[in-house]
Amino acid sequence: MVDFQLPPGYATAMLGRHAAAPLRTALADRPVVLLHGARQTGKTTLARAVAEETDAQYVTLDNLTTLAAARGDPAGFLAGFKPPLVLDEVQRAPALLLAIKAAVDRKRTPGRFLLTGSANVLLVPRVAESLAGRMEIVHLWPFSQGEMEGAVEGFIAAAFSDAPPVLGRRSSPPPLAERVLRGGYPEAVPIESPERRRAWFDAYVTTILQRDVRDLARIEGLTELPRLLALLASRPMAQLNYAELSRGTGLPQSTLKRYFALLETMFLVRLLPPWHTNIGKRLVKTPKVLLTDTGLAAHLMGIDDARLVHDRSLLGGLLESFVAMELVKQAGWCVDPPALYHFRTHEGDEVDLVLERRGGVVVGIEVKSAATVSAADFKGLRALAAAAGRRFRRGIVLYTGTEIVPFGSGLFALPVEALWRWTEPAAERKKATP
């Protein structure tokens, strides 16, 4: 059990990470497992706990002496340890992956290496091909709301089922707006003081720029990266438009694309591709961009509780990003994880989020920051249903009200809290049980 302290008001003061189960499963049959995610998401805590369970040696490349040894002679460095071995922050010595590949090729024992990384090593040049076919990846995002409630979410399985929506026990405080503003970074969530939370996020961004970016790429103008990040935060769930970003930052598009790739590599931003019935066309249409933590996004936008009281419209884009990332997190431990998209027709009909399983079945989700819903709010979902045909399973409008309201066959308005309160159907739970 991996425990983290939460602030007063949540359902439980201590909780574990849902990614721990798929991590242990992967270690049971794969020689190399990579646990990766943004800095300060709890990777080290989880990796240390797994190391204790398996009697593995834990080595961090945050130690400068250890890092020098790993970079200087990767093969010799590995030879000095007896597996199983946990290597923390492996992106700091990419050459280690080639040595790990050689070691695994000599002896393919399950659970030999658990790696963690605060940058996506699969996007780092010369690294992606090193462990192809030998490594399983488990992603660790900031806390999900279910983790903070002390329950494993069943929203995705429930949304794809035929069963009508049924909500479990009511959530404990804090209210929805505060959840969005807090985000999910384990160190930031418990901070009660808005001033101290701002200081934490300021230090977080500075640390990433001064350390992680320098590890990944030698670039000039590090001061431009926070400006780009802040600009992306101010346009939540907007389509990726390099021309507009270039005008907003004064940077040439070639530099912008390089900087954006760095932010993506460090798991600070995520792309949401468009959904289309023709899979090939999805690749050429414009994706949307979201920051992966709404607490960080709100900080960069200068939004706090006081501003939301005076301007509730500021919640809209953040709430959409919040819902998107909750679904991304839940997909990480879902038995049949869907891919996430957005949907837009030439006529202007839109659906914020489309979940599609491998078999092609889709669920559409629209997000509204209002406390009431009308039939007009389902216009985009009906367009998606027409486009998907028999593959359309359900359309959902998530809103800030409290009631489940049907709006026609397969169409429902649900409280946003359904993301962590909609109970998984018994039949789906049975399928997931070995």
Protein Blocks (a to p, Z undefined) as FASTA:
>chain_A
ZZddddehiabfbdcdfklmmmmmmmmmpfbdcddddehiommmmmmmmmmmnopacddf
kbmklmmmmmmmmmlmmmmpccddddehkllmmmlmmmmmmmmmmoccehkbccddfbdf
klgghklmmmgokaccdddddddfklmnopacfklmmmmmmbdcddddddddddfklmmm
nomafklmmpmblklmmmmmmmmmmmmmmmmmmmmoccehkllmmmmmmmmmmmghiacd
fklmmmmnopafklmmmmmmmmmmnopaccdddddfblklmmmmccddddfbfklmmmmn
opafklmmmmmmlmmmmmmmmmmmmmmmmmmmgfbacdddddddfkopacfbacddfkop
acdddddfbfbdcfklmmmmmmmmmmnmmmlmbdcdddfbfbdcdebehiacddfklmmm
mccdfklmmmmpZZ
